[in-house]
Amino acid sequence: MELLQNIIVLAIFLVALGYLVTKFIWKPAFLGGKSNSKACGEDDCGCH
């Protein structure tokens, strides 16, 4: 029973760690400056 609990805790930890890596490290590294250019299009619309 204790082994099963350890496996479940490890699985949940790995899923949470994977989520945090993709949320804060993986995607921002590949987005670069693209997120700002998509907000207003190609010309500066003065919306910010």
C-alpha positions in Angstrom: 0.0 0.0 0.0 2.8 2.4 0.8 4.5 1.7 -2.5 1.3 2.5 -4.4 1.0 5.8 -2.5 4.6 6.7 -3.3 4.0 6.0 -7.0 0.9 8.1 -7.1 2.7 11.0 -5.3 5.6 10.8 -7.8 3.3 10.7 -10.8 1.4 13.8 -9.5 4.7 15.6 -8.8 6.0 14.9 -12.3 2.7 16.1 -13.9 2.9 19.3 -11.9 6.5 19.8 -12.7 5.9 19.2 -16.4 3.1 21.8 -16.3 5.3 24.4 -14.7 8.1 23.8 -17.1 5.8 24.2 -20.2 4.0 27.2 -18.7 7.0 29.2 -17.6 10.1 27.9 -19.3 9.3 26.0 -22.5 6.8 28.3 -24.3 8.3 31.7 -23.3 11.7 30.6 -24.7 10.2 29.9 -28.1 7.8 32.8 -28.2 10.4 35.5 -28.0 8.9 38.8 -29.2 6.1 37.3 -31.2 3.4 37.8 -28.5 3.7 41.6 -28.7 3.4 41.7 -32.5 0.2 39.6 -32.5 -1.6 41.9 -30.1 -1.9 44.9 -32.4 -1.2 43.5 -35.8 1.5 44.8 -38.1 1.0 48.5 -37.6 0.8 50.4 -34.2 -2.9 51.0 -33.6 -2.4 53.0 -30.5 -4.4 50.6 -28.4 -1.9 50.5 -25.5 
